C-alpha cells in the first residue's frame, strides 16, 4: 500500500510562485512514476507533470516553462515548483503515483491541495 501526503498549496497573486510537496510512504518501487494532476472547477482532472525515478519529466503544454517537477528518491518525495502562476492555474492539485503492474497501471492519489491564483 502507498500513502501520499501533499502540502504547499495556498493563495497567490498572478505572477507569483508556489512549491508543492508530496511525501510518499509505504512500498515504493523503482518503476513508480510520480506526478501531479489538477482539477479546476467544472473541468476534468488533467496531468500537470510527471517524473520517473531517473528524473525524466513530462509536462502539460500549458505549464511548460513555468512549472518544474523534481524528485528526491531518498525521501520518496516529489515537488512541483510553480512560477509565473496564472488565474487559470487555480485548481485542486493531486499527487499521483503510478505503478506498472504488468497488466496495467495502478494509481495512488493524495488527498489534494488547493491552489488559488487571484489578485
N, CA, C and O atoms as a Tinker XYZ file with bonds, in Angstrom:
   476  protein
     1  N      0.839000   -1.189000    0.000000    73     2
     2  CA     0.000000    0.000000    0.000000    64     1     3
     3  C      0.874000    1.239000    0.000000    63     2     4     5
     4  O      1.997000    1.225000    0.505000    81     3
     5  N      0.347000    2.306000   -0.570000    73     3     6
     6  CA     1.073000    3.569000   -0.693000    64     5     7
     7  C      0.202000    4.697000   -0.142000    63     6     8     9
     8  O     -1.000000    4.756000   -0.401000    81     7
     9  N      0.827000    5.581000    0.614000    73     7    10
    10  CA     0.139000    6.781000    1.089000    64     9    11
    11  C      0.875000    8.002000    0.553000    63    10    12    13
    12  O      2.105000    8.045000    0.542000    81    11
    13  N      0.113000    8.983000    0.112000    73    11    14
    14  CA     0.665000   10.216000   -0.440000    64    13    15
    15  C      0.097000   11.399000    0.326000    63    14    16    17
    16  O     -1.117000   11.515000    0.494000    81    15
    17  N      0.972000   12.271000    0.786000    73    15    18
    18  CA     0.537000   13.438000    1.550000    64    17    19
    19  C      1.111000   14.685000    0.902000    63    18    20    21
    20  O      2.327000   14.861000    0.830000    81    19
    21  N      0.214000   15.553000    0.427000    73    19    22
    22  CA     0.634000   16.791000   -0.221000    64    21    23
    23  C      0.679000   17.936000    0.783000    63    22    24    25
    24  O      0.030000   17.906000    1.829000    81    23
    25  N      1.465000   18.941000    0.428000    73    23    26
    26  CA     1.493000   20.183000    1.187000    64    25    27
    27  C      1.965000   21.295000    0.265000    63    26    28    29
    28  O      2.552000   21.044000   -0.787000    81    27
    29  N      1.696000   22.538000    0.681000    73    27    30
    30  CA     2.245000   23.682000   -0.039000    64    29    31
    31  C      1.264000   24.502000   -0.839000    63    30    32    33
    32  O      1.651000   25.507000   -1.434000    81    31
    33  N      0.012000   24.109000   -0.872000    73    31    34
    34  CA    -0.957000   24.908000   -1.610000    64    33    35
    35  C     -1.275000   26.207000   -0.879000    63    34    36    37
    36  O     -0.816000   26.445000    0.237000    81    35
    37  N     -2.073000   27.036000   -1.542000    73    35    38
    38  CA    -2.468000   28.288000   -0.913000    64    37    39
    39  C     -2.944000   29.299000   -1.923000    63    38    40    41
    40  O     -3.235000   28.974000   -3.074000    81    39
    41  N     -3.016000   30.537000   -1.467000    73    39    42
    42  CA    -3.455000   31.659000   -2.295000    64    41    43
    43  C     -2.242000   32.469000   -2.717000    63    42    44    45
    44  O     -1.394000   32.806000   -1.891000    81    43
    45  N     -2.160000   32.779000   -3.996000    73    43    46
    46  CA    -1.032000   33.547000   -4.507000    64    45    47
    47  C     -1.540000   34.495000   -5.592000    63    46    48    49
    48  O     -2.525000   34.202000   -6.270000    81    47
    49  N     -0.875000   35.611000   -5.749000    73    47    50
    50  CA    -1.262000   36.575000   -6.771000    64    49    51
    51  C     -0.741000   36.131000   -8.144000    63    50    52    53
    52  O      0.246000   35.401000   -8.232000    81    51
    53  N     -1.396000   36.567000   -9.190000    73    51    54
    54  CA    -0.888000   36.250000  -10.540000    64    53    55
    55  C      0.567000   36.690000  -10.684000    63    54    56    57
    56  O      0.954000   37.774000  -10.248000    81    55
    57  N      1.353000   35.828000  -11.302000    73    55    58
    58  CA     2.776000   36.080000  -11.445000    64    57    59
    59  C      3.613000   35.541000  -10.307000    63    58    60    61
    60  O      4.841000   35.537000  -10.384000    81    59
    61  N      2.961000   35.087000   -9.254000    73    59    62
    62  CA     3.676000   34.578000   -8.086000    64    61    63
    63  C      4.099000   33.134000   -8.245000    63    62    64    65
    64  O      3.935000   32.526000   -9.303000    81    63
    65  N      4.653000   32.599000   -7.156000    73    63    66
    66  CA     5.186000   31.237000   -7.158000    64    65    67
    67  C      4.696000   30.467000   -5.947000    63    66    68    69
    68  O      4.403000   31.037000   -4.896000    81    67
    69  N      4.616000   29.170000   -6.120000    73    67    70
    70  CA     4.326000   28.242000   -5.038000    64    69    71
    71  C      5.110000   26.966000   -5.292000    63    70    72    73
    72  O      5.437000   26.637000   -6.432000    81    71
    73  N      5.406000   26.256000   -4.214000    73    71    74
    74  CA     6.021000   24.942000   -4.357000    64    73    75
    75  C      5.185000   23.924000   -3.603000    63    74    76    77
    76  O      4.933000   24.063000   -2.406000    81    75
    77  N      4.762000   22.899000   -4.325000    73    75    78
    78  CA     4.026000   21.801000   -3.732000    64    77    79
    79  C      4.983000   20.655000   -3.426000    63    78    80    81
    80  O      5.947000   20.413000   -4.152000    81    79
    81  N      4.694000   19.961000   -2.338000    73    79    82
    82  CA     5.466000   18.777000   -1.968000    64    81    83
    83  C      4.525000   17.599000   -1.789000    63    82    84    85
    84  O      3.364000   17.763000   -1.414000    81    83
    85  N      5.040000   16.417000   -2.061000    73    83    86
    86  CA     4.260000   15.198000   -1.870000    64    85    87
    87  C      5.184000   14.125000   -1.323000    63    86    88    89
    88  O      6.128000   13.699000   -1.989000    81    87
    89  N      4.902000   13.698000   -0.115000    73    87    90
    90  CA     5.699000   12.653000    0.521000    64    89    91
    91  C      4.969000   11.325000    0.394000    63    90    92    93
    92  O      3.801000   11.204000    0.762000    81    91
    93  N      5.668000   10.346000   -0.125000    73    91    94
    94  CA     5.106000    9.006000   -0.281000    64    93    95
    95  C      5.642000    8.089000    0.804000    63    94    96    97
    96  O      6.819000    8.151000    1.160000    81    95
    97  N      4.777000    7.248000    1.320000    73    95    98
    98  CA     5.195000    6.249000    2.296000    64    97    99
    99  C      4.562000    4.909000    1.923000    63    98   100   101
   100  O      3.605000    4.841000    1.152000    81    99
   101  N      5.126000    3.853000    2.493000    73    99   102
   102  CA     4.657000    2.519000    2.146000    64   101   103
   103  C      5.651000    1.856000    1.210000    63   102   104   105
   104  O      6.851000    2.123000    1.273000    81   103
   105  N      5.150000    0.997000    0.349000    73   103   106
   106  CA     6.004000    0.254000   -0.574000    64   105   107
   107  C      6.191000    1.062000   -1.859000    63   106   108   109
   108  O      5.290000    1.151000   -2.693000    81   107
   109  N      7.372000    1.641000   -1.997000    73   107   110
   110  CA     7.691000    2.441000   -3.178000    64   109   111
   111  C      8.674000    1.653000   -4.035000    63   110   112   113
   112  O      9.716000    1.218000   -3.544000    81   111
   113  N      8.351000    1.469000   -5.301000    73   111   114
   114  CA     9.177000    0.684000   -6.193000    64   113   115
   115  C      9.945000    1.606000   -7.150000    63   114   116   117
   116  O      9.537000    2.740000   -7.403000    81   115
   117  N     11.043000    1.103000   -7.663000    73   115   118
   118  CA    11.880000    1.908000   -8.557000    64   117   119
   119  C     11.168000    2.228000   -9.867000    63   118   120   121
   120  O     11.515000    3.204000  -10.532000    81   119
   121  N     10.186000    1.428000  -10.245000    73   119   122
   122  CA     9.487000    1.655000  -11.509000    64   121   123
   123  C      8.375000    2.696000  -11.370000    63   122   124   125
   124  O      7.784000    3.112000  -12.366000    81   123
   125  N      8.093000    3.111000  -10.140000    73   123   126
   126  CA     6.966000    4.013000   -9.932000    64   125   127
   127  C      7.229000    5.378000  -10.552000    63   126   128   129
   128  O      8.308000    5.955000  -10.412000    81   127
   129  N      6.222000    5.866000  -11.233000    73   127   130
   130  CA     6.254000    7.222000  -11.779000    64   129   131
   131  C      5.405000    8.096000  -10.863000    63   130   132   133
   132  O      4.265000    7.754000  -10.550000    81   131
   133  N      5.953000    9.199000  -10.445000    73   131   134
   134  CA     5.193000   10.120000   -9.595000    64   133   135
   135  C      4.875000   11.389000  -10.372000    63   134   136   137
   136  O      5.579000   11.751000  -11.314000    81   135
   137  N      3.824000   12.045000   -9.970000    73   135   138
   138  CA     3.462000   13.246000  -10.696000    64   137   139
   139  C      2.344000   14.008000  -10.035000    63   138   140   141
   140  O      1.923000   13.712000   -8.917000    81   139
   141  N      1.878000   14.999000  -10.763000    73   139   142
   142  CA     0.848000   15.911000  -10.289000    64   141   143
   143  C     -0.257000   16.025000  -11.340000    63   142   144   145
   144  O     -0.003000   16.158000  -12.537000    81   143
   145  N     -1.467000   15.968000  -10.852000    73   143   146
   146  CA    -2.646000   16.243000  -11.654000    64   145   147
   147  C     -3.385000   17.414000  -11.002000    63   146   148   149
   148  O     -3.126000   17.766000   -9.851000    81   147
   149  N     -4.292000   17.999000  -11.747000    73   147   150
   150  CA    -5.121000   19.046000  -11.164000    64   149   151
   151  C     -6.528000   18.967000  -11.718000    63   150   152   153
   152  O     -6.762000   18.472000  -12.821000    81   151
   153  N     -7.460000   19.471000  -10.918000    73   151   154
   154  CA    -8.855000   19.557000  -11.353000    64   153   155
   155  C     -9.347000   20.950000  -11.042000    63   154   156   157
   156  O     -9.457000   21.348000   -9.882000    81   155
   157  N     -9.642000   21.686000  -12.100000    73   155   158
   158  CA   -10.201000   23.025000  -11.945000    64   157   159
   159  C    -11.724000   22.922000  -11.863000    63   158   160   161
   160  O    -12.302000   21.939000  -12.328000    81   159
   161  N    -12.372000   23.917000  -11.284000    73   159   162
   162  CA   -13.827000   23.878000  -11.175000    64   161   163
   163  C    -14.496000   23.685000  -12.528000    63   162   164   165
   164  O    -14.217000   24.424000  -13.472000    81   163
   165  N    -15.373000   22.699000  -12.626000    73   163   166
   166  CA   -16.108000   22.457000  -13.860000    64   165   167
   167  C    -15.320000   21.751000  -14.948000    63   166   168   169
   168  O    -15.809000   21.592000  -16.066000    81   167
   169  N    -14.092000   21.322000  -14.629000    73   167   170
   170  CA   -13.259000   20.676000  -15.638000    64   169   171
   171  C    -12.834000   19.293000  -15.174000    63   170   172   173
   172  O    -12.936000   18.954000  -13.995000    81   171
   173  N    -12.358000   18.505000  -16.123000    73   171   174
   174  CA   -11.861000   17.177000  -15.784000    64   173   175
   175  C    -10.451000   17.263000  -15.234000    63   174   176   177
   176  O     -9.726000   18.228000  -15.478000    81   175
   177  N    -10.081000   16.246000  -14.496000    73   175   178
   178  CA    -8.727000   16.179000  -13.971000    64   177   179
   179  C     -7.746000   16.035000  -15.133000    63   178   180   181
   180  O     -8.009000   15.301000  -16.085000    81   179
   181  N     -6.624000   16.735000  -15.053000    73   179   182
   182  CA    -5.623000   16.687000  -16.113000    64   181   183
   183  C     -4.232000   16.511000  -15.528000    63   182   184   185
   184  O     -3.942000   16.932000  -14.408000    81   183
   185  N     -3.382000   15.872000  -16.326000    73   183   186
   186  CA    -1.988000   15.725000  -15.932000    64   185   187
   187  C     -1.287000   17.072000  -16.011000    63   186   188   189
   188  O     -1.417000   17.798000  -16.997000    81   187
   189  N     -0.551000   17.393000  -14.970000    73   187   190
   190  CA     0.267000   18.609000  -14.960000    64   189   191
   191  C      1.712000   18.257000  -15.277000    63   190   192   193
   192  O      2.319000   18.837000  -16.177000    81   191
   193  N      2.258000   17.301000  -14.532000    73   191   194
   194  CA     3.646000   16.902000  -14.730000    64   193   195
   195  C      3.852000   15.527000  -14.124000    63   194   196   197
   196  O      3.186000   15.145000  -13.162000    81   195
   197  N      4.792000   14.788000  -14.708000    73   195   198
   198  CA     5.180000   13.500000  -14.143000    64   197   199
   199  C      6.684000   13.382000  -14.195000    63   198   200   201
   200  O      7.347000   14.039000  -14.998000    81   199
   201  N      7.222000   12.530000  -13.320000    73   199   202
   202  CA     8.667000   12.364000  -13.242000    64   201   203
   203  C      8.975000   10.936000  -12.833000    63   202   204   205
   204  O      8.378000   10.396000  -11.901000    81   203
   205  N      9.924000   10.331000  -13.551000    73   203   206
   206  CA    10.345000    8.984000  -13.216000    64   205   207
   207  C     11.415000    9.022000  -12.132000    63   206   208   209
   208  O     11.912000   10.087000  -11.764000    81   207
   209  N     11.756000    7.849000  -11.633000    73   207   210
   210  CA    12.799000    7.771000  -10.622000    64   209   211
   211  C     14.127000    8.292000  -11.173000    63   210   212   213
   212  O     14.946000    8.839000  -10.434000    81   211
   213  N     14.328000    8.115000  -12.473000    73   211   214
   214  CA    15.559000    8.571000  -13.112000    64   213   215
   215  C     15.561000   10.049000  -13.454000    63   214   216   217
   216  O     16.571000   10.586000  -13.910000    81   215
   217  N     14.431000   10.707000  -13.236000    73   215   218
   218  CA    14.379000   12.151000  -13.442000    64   217   219
   219  C     13.798000   12.582000  -14.776000    63   218   220   221
   220  O     13.793000   13.773000  -15.089000    81   219
   221  N     13.315000   11.647000  -15.560000    73   219   222
   222  CA    12.669000   12.025000  -16.821000    64   221   223
   223  C     11.315000   12.645000  -16.533000    63   222   224   225
   224  O     10.518000   12.100000  -15.769000    81   223
   225  N     11.063000   13.790000  -17.153000    73   223   226
   226  CA     9.845000   14.541000  -16.876000    64   225   227
   227  C      8.955000   14.675000  -18.109000    63   226   228   229
   228  O      9.394000   14.572000  -19.254000    81   227
   229  N      7.688000   14.909000  -17.808000    73   227   230
   230  CA     6.700000   15.147000  -18.854000    64   229   231
   231  C      5.765000   16.227000  -18.328000    63   230   232   233
   232  O      5.313000   16.161000  -17.185000    81   231
   233  N      5.472000   17.231000  -19.170000    73   231   234
   234  CA     4.654000   18.360000  -18.720000    64   233   235
   235  C      3.473000   18.591000  -19.657000    63   234   236   237
   236  O      3.549000   18.333000  -20.858000    81   235
   237  N      2.400000   19.077000  -19.087000    73   235   238
   238  CA     1.311000   19.570000  -19.911000    64   237   239
   239  C      1.791000   20.822000  -20.640000    63   238   240   241
   240  O      2.590000   21.596000  -20.112000    81   239
   241  N      1.295000   21.006000  -21.852000    73   239   242
   242  CA     1.727000   22.148000  -22.640000    64   241   243
   243  C      1.467000   23.482000  -21.964000    63   242   244   245
   244  O      2.224000   24.437000  -22.142000    81   243
   245  N      0.392000   23.545000  -21.187000    73   243   246
   246  CA     0.001000   24.804000  -20.559000    64   245   247
   247  C      0.934000   25.236000  -19.435000    63   246   248   249
   248  O      0.892000   26.392000  -19.014000    81   247
   249  N      1.772000   24.335000  -18.942000    73   247   250
   250  CA     2.649000   24.673000  -17.827000    64   249   251
   251  C      4.131000   24.613000  -18.194000    63   250   252   253
   252  O      4.983000   24.976000  -17.383000    81   251
   253  N      4.440000   24.165000  -19.391000    73   251   254
   254  CA     5.844000   24.067000  -19.804000    64   253   255
   255  C      6.527000   25.417000  -19.711000    63   254   256   257
   256  O      5.987000   26.438000  -20.138000    81   255
   257  N      7.715000   25.403000  -19.149000    73   255   258
   258  CA     8.470000   26.640000  -18.994000    64   257   259
   259  C      8.127000   27.406000  -17.731000    63   258   260   261
   260  O      8.843000   28.335000  -17.356000    81   259
   261  N      7.045000   27.031000  -17.072000    73   259   262
   262  CA     6.638000   27.717000  -15.830000    64   261   263
   263  C      6.729000   26.795000  -14.616000    63   262   264   265
   264  O      7.093000   27.237000  -13.526000    81   263
   265  N      6.404000   25.533000  -14.799000    73   263   266
   266  CA     6.408000   24.562000  -13.706000    64   265   267
   267  C      7.593000   23.609000  -13.867000    63   266   268   269
   268  O      7.993000   23.273000  -14.982000    81   267
   269  N      8.135000   23.188000  -12.744000    73   267   270
   270  CA     9.232000   22.225000  -12.740000    64   269   271
   271  C      8.969000   21.139000  -11.704000    63   270   272   273
   272  O      8.759000   21.424000  -10.525000    81   271
   273  N      8.985000   19.902000  -12.160000    73   271   274
   274  CA     8.842000   18.765000  -11.249000    64   273   275
   275  C     10.222000   18.242000  -10.889000    63   274   276   277
   276  O     11.118000   18.182000  -11.731000    81   275
   277  N     10.381000   17.867000   -9.631000    73   275   278
   278  CA    11.635000   17.266000   -9.191000    64   277   279
   279  C     11.310000   16.171000   -8.183000    63   278   280   281
   280  O     10.190000   16.066000   -7.683000    81   279
   281  N     12.322000   15.363000   -7.902000    73   279   282
   282  CA    12.063000   14.181000   -7.074000    64   281   283
   283  C     13.286000   13.884000   -6.237000    63   282   284   285
   284  O     14.408000   13.881000   -6.743000    81   283
   285  N     13.075000   13.636000   -4.969000    73   283   286
   286  CA    14.126000   13.207000   -4.052000    64   285   287
   287  C     13.840000   11.743000   -3.719000    63   286   288   289
   288  O     12.988000   11.442000   -2.882000    81   287
   289  N     14.553000   10.848000   -4.375000    73   287   290
   290  CA    14.265000    9.426000   -4.203000    64   289   291
   291  C     14.584000    8.935000   -2.795000    63   290   292   293
   292  O     13.928000    8.027000   -2.285000    81   291
   293  N     15.577000    9.529000   -2.177000    73   291   294
   294  CA    15.945000    9.102000   -0.820000    64   293   295
   295  C     14.835000    9.406000    0.172000    63   294   296   297
   296  O     14.666000    8.701000    1.166000    81   295
   297  N     14.085000   10.456000   -0.106000    73   295   298
   298  CA    12.993000   10.857000    0.777000    64   297   299
   299  C     11.626000   10.433000    0.244000    63   298   300   301
   300  O     10.601000   10.688000    0.876000    81   299
   301  N     11.616000    9.784000   -0.919000    73   299   302
   302  CA    10.343000    9.415000   -1.557000    64   301   303
   303  C      9.410000   10.617000   -1.651000    63   302   304   305
   304  O      8.222000   10.528000   -1.340000    81   303
   305  N      9.959000   11.716000   -2.076000    73   303   306
   306  CA     9.210000   12.965000   -2.137000    64   305   307
   307  C      9.327000   13.570000   -3.528000    63   306   308   309
   308  O     10.397000   13.559000   -4.136000    81   307
   309  N      8.216000   14.098000   -4.022000    73   307   310
   310  CA     8.203000   14.775000   -5.307000    64   309   311
   311  C      7.738000   16.210000   -5.079000    63   310   312   313
   312  O      6.911000   16.478000   -4.208000    81   311
   313  N      8.279000   17.115000   -5.866000    73   311   314
   314  CA     7.984000   18.526000   -5.730000    64   313   315
   315  C      7.455000   19.079000   -7.051000    63   314   316   317
   316  O      7.737000   18.555000   -8.129000    81   315
   317  N      6.689000   20.142000   -6.933000    73   315   318
   318  CA     6.256000   20.877000   -8.113000    64   317   319
   319  C      6.481000   22.359000   -7.849000    63   318   320   321
   320  O      5.749000   22.984000   -7.081000    81   319
   321  N      7.497000   22.910000   -8.493000    73   319   322
   322  CA     7.759000   24.343000   -8.399000    64   321   323
   323  C      6.938000   25.040000   -9.464000    63   322   324   325
   324  O      7.084000   24.773000  -10.657000    81   323
   325  N      6.076000   25.933000   -9.022000    73   323   326
   326  CA     5.171000   26.626000   -9.938000    64   325   327
   327  C      5.510000   28.107000   -9.949000    63   326   328   329
   328  O      5.364000   28.789000   -8.935000    81   327
   329  N      5.960000   28.604000  -11.086000    73   327   330
   330  CA     6.310000   30.013000  -11.250000    64   329   331
   331  C      5.374000   30.669000  -12.256000    63   330   332   333
   332  O      4.684000   29.993000  -13.019000    81   331
   333  N      5.363000   31.984000  -12.243000    73   331   334
   334  CA     4.535000   32.760000  -13.188000    64   333   335
   335  C      3.096000   32.238000  -13.201000    63   334   336   337
   336  O      2.511000   31.998000  -14.257000    81   335
   337  N      2.558000   32.074000  -12.021000    73   335   338
   338  CA     1.219000   31.492000  -11.910000    64   337   339
   339  C      0.166000   32.410000  -12.523000    63   338   340   341
   340  O      0.255000   33.636000  -12.470000    81   339
   341  N     -0.833000   31.757000  -13.107000    73   339   342
   342  CA    -1.930000   32.457000  -13.768000    64   341   343
   343  C     -3.257000   32.069000  -13.103000    63   342   344   345
   344  O     -3.351000   31.007000  -12.488000    81   343
   345  N     -4.265000   32.908000  -13.220000    73   343   346
   346  CA    -5.575000   32.544000  -12.643000    64   345   347
   347  C     -6.082000   31.190000  -13.138000    63   346   348   349
   348  O     -6.754000   30.470000  -12.399000    81   347
   349  N     -5.767000   30.848000  -14.372000    73   347   350
   350  CA    -6.229000   29.551000  -14.902000    64   349   351
   351  C     -5.500000   28.361000  -14.309000    63   350   352   353
   352  O     -5.854000   27.217000  -14.594000    81   351
   353  N     -4.486000   28.608000  -13.487000    73   351   354
   354  CA    -3.826000   27.523000  -12.755000    64   353   355
   355  C     -4.582000   27.168000  -11.474000    63   354   356   357
   356  O     -4.243000   26.200000  -10.793000    81   355
   357  N     -5.592000   27.946000  -11.156000    73   355   358
   358  CA    -6.388000   27.672000   -9.964000    64   357   359
   359  C     -7.061000   26.308000  -10.080000    63   358   360   361
   360  O     -7.787000   26.038000  -11.036000    81   359
   361  N     -6.807000   25.459000   -9.092000    73   359   362
   362  CA    -7.326000   24.086000   -9.127000    64   361   363
   363  C     -6.951000   23.385000   -7.830000    63   362   364   365
   364  O     -6.166000   23.893000   -7.029000    81   363
   365  N     -7.531000   22.209000   -7.647000    73   363   366
   366  CA    -7.037000   21.301000   -6.619000    64   365   367
   367  C     -5.972000   20.427000   -7.278000    63   366   368   369
   368  O     -6.216000   19.787000   -8.301000    81   367
   369  N     -4.803000   20.416000   -6.677000    73   367   370
   370  CA    -3.676000   19.656000   -7.212000    64   369   371
   371  C     -3.537000   18.347000   -6.438000    63   370   372   373
   372  O     -3.541000   18.325000   -5.207000    81   371
   373  N     -3.416000   17.271000   -7.189000    73   371   374
   374  CA    -3.334000   15.936000   -6.602000    64   373   375
   375  C     -1.997000   15.292000   -6.937000    63   374   376   377
   376  O     -1.554000   15.300000   -8.085000    81   375
   377  N     -1.376000   14.744000   -5.929000    73   375   378
   378  CA    -0.177000   13.946000   -6.142000    64   377   379
   379  C     -0.597000   12.557000   -6.603000    63   378   380   381
   380  O     -1.609000   12.018000   -6.155000    81   379
   381  N      0.187000   11.995000   -7.494000    73   379   382
   382  CA    -0.117000   10.681000   -8.060000    64   381   383
   383  C      1.116000    9.810000   -8.096000    63   382   384   385
   384  O      2.218000   10.282000   -8.377000    81   383
   385  N      0.927000    8.543000   -7.811000    73   383   386
   386  CA     1.972000    7.535000   -8.013000    64   385   387
   387  C      1.370000    6.467000   -8.899000    63   386   388   389
   388  O      0.337000    5.884000   -8.570000    81   387
   389  N      2.018000    6.212000  -10.023000    73   387   390
   390  CA     1.533000    5.230000  -10.987000    64   389   391
   391  C      2.503000    4.066000  -11.054000    63   390   392   393
   392  O      3.702000    4.252000  -11.265000    81   391
   393  N      1.975000    2.867000  -10.874000    73   391   394
   394  CA     2.807000    1.673000  -10.843000    64   393   395
   395  C      2.353000    0.715000  -11.938000    63   394   396   397
   396  O      1.184000    0.338000  -12.019000    81   395
   397  N      3.311000    0.335000  -12.773000    73   395   398
   398  CA     3.028000   -0.628000  -13.830000    64   397   399
   399  C      2.985000   -2.023000  -13.205000    63   398   400   401
   400  O      4.004000   -2.551000  -12.761000    81   399
   401  N      1.804000   -2.599000  -13.179000    73   399   402
   402  CA     1.642000   -3.916000  -12.568000    64   401   403
   403  C      1.953000   -5.046000  -13.547000    63   402   404   405
   404  O      1.963000   -6.219000  -13.174000    81   403
   405  N      2.209000   -4.676000  -14.805000    73   403   406
   406  CA     2.391000   -5.677000  -15.844000    64   405   407
   407  C      1.095000   -5.973000  -16.579000    63   406   408   409
   408  O      1.098000   -6.522000  -17.680000    81   407
   409  N     -0.009000   -5.602000  -15.953000    73   407   410
   410  CA    -1.321000   -5.786000  -16.578000    64   409   411
   411  C     -2.087000   -4.469000  -16.565000    63   410   412   413
   412  O     -3.318000   -4.445000  -16.599000    81   411
   413  N     -1.335000   -3.379000  -16.514000    73   411   414
   414  CA    -1.960000   -2.066000  -16.447000    64   413   415
   415  C     -1.420000   -1.305000  -15.253000    63   414   416   417
   416  O     -0.743000   -1.861000  -14.388000    81   415
   417  N     -1.736000   -0.018000  -15.228000    73   415   418
   418  CA    -1.216000    0.823000  -14.158000    64   417   419
   419  C     -2.152000    0.818000  -12.953000    63   418   420   421
   420  O     -3.375000    0.824000  -13.085000    81   419
   421  N     -1.533000    0.807000  -11.780000    73   419   422
   422  CA    -2.238000    1.011000  -10.528000    64   421   423
   423  C     -1.928000    2.430000  -10.090000    63   422   424   425
   424  O     -0.760000    2.812000  -10.011000    81   423
   425  N     -2.955000    3.214000   -9.805000    73   423   426
   426  CA    -2.764000    4.606000   -9.416000    64   425   427
   427  C     -3.106000    4.814000   -7.949000    63   426   428   429
   428  O     -4.110000    4.314000   -7.441000    81   427
   429  N     -2.238000    5.569000   -7.287000    73   427   430
   430  CA    -2.472000    6.006000   -5.914000    64   429   431
   431  C     -2.569000    7.524000   -5.925000    63   430   432   433
   432  O     -1.899000    8.193000   -6.711000    81   431
   433  N     -3.411000    8.062000   -5.044000    73   431   434
   434  CA    -3.675000    9.503000   -5.042000    64   433   435
   435  C     -3.554000   10.092000   -3.651000    63   434   436   437
   436  O     -3.883000    9.461000   -2.647000    81   435
   437  N     -3.073000   11.320000   -3.628000    73   435   438
   438  CA    -3.112000   12.082000   -2.396000    64   437   439
   439  C     -4.481000   12.709000   -2.213000    63   438   440   441
   440  O     -5.372000   12.540000   -3.046000    81   439
   441  N     -4.641000   13.431000   -1.118000    73   439   442
   442  CA    -5.942000   13.999000   -0.790000    64   441   443
   443  C     -6.224000   15.297000   -1.535000    63   442   444   445
   444  O     -7.365000   15.756000   -1.580000    81   443
   445  N     -5.199000   15.880000   -2.111000    73   443   446
   446  CA    -5.353000   17.104000   -2.876000    64   445   447
   447  C     -5.038000   18.338000   -2.043000    63   446   448   449
   448  O     -5.262000   18.369000   -0.833000    81   447
   449  N     -4.512000   19.352000   -2.720000    73   447   450
   450  CA    -4.231000   20.625000   -2.068000    64   449   451
   451  C     -4.697000   21.752000   -2.992000    63   450   452   453
   452  O     -4.450000   21.724000   -4.197000    81   451
   453  N     -5.365000   22.730000   -2.412000    73   451   454
   454  CA    -5.948000   23.812000   -3.206000    64   453   455
   455  C     -4.903000   24.851000   -3.554000    63   454   456   457
   456  O     -4.155000   25.307000   -2.689000    81   455
   457  N     -4.854000   25.221000   -4.818000    73   455   458
   458  CA    -4.032000   26.336000   -5.282000    64   457   459
   459  C     -4.978000   27.360000   -5.901000    63   458   460   461
   460  O     -5.727000   27.052000   -6.828000    81   459
   461  N     -4.932000   28.571000   -5.378000    73   459   462
   462  CA    -5.783000   29.640000   -5.886000    64   461   463
   463  C     -4.905000   30.800000   -6.319000    63   462   464   465
   464  O     -4.114000   31.319000   -5.531000    81   463
   465  N     -5.048000   31.205000   -7.575000    73   463   466
   466  CA    -4.278000   32.315000   -8.121000    64   465   467
   467  C     -5.254000   33.461000   -8.383000    63   466   468   469
   468  O     -6.086000   33.399000   -9.288000    81   467
   469  N     -5.129000   34.492000   -7.578000    73   467   470
   470  CA    -6.092000   35.589000   -7.658000    64   469   471
   471  C     -5.497000   36.847000   -7.060000    63   470   472   473
   472  O     -4.703000   36.792000   -6.121000    81   471
   473  N     -5.891000   37.976000   -7.614000    73   471   474
   474  CA    -5.461000   39.254000   -7.050000    64   473   475
   475  C     -6.491000   39.772000   -6.061000    63   474   476
   476  O     -6.306000   40.840000   -5.479000    81   475
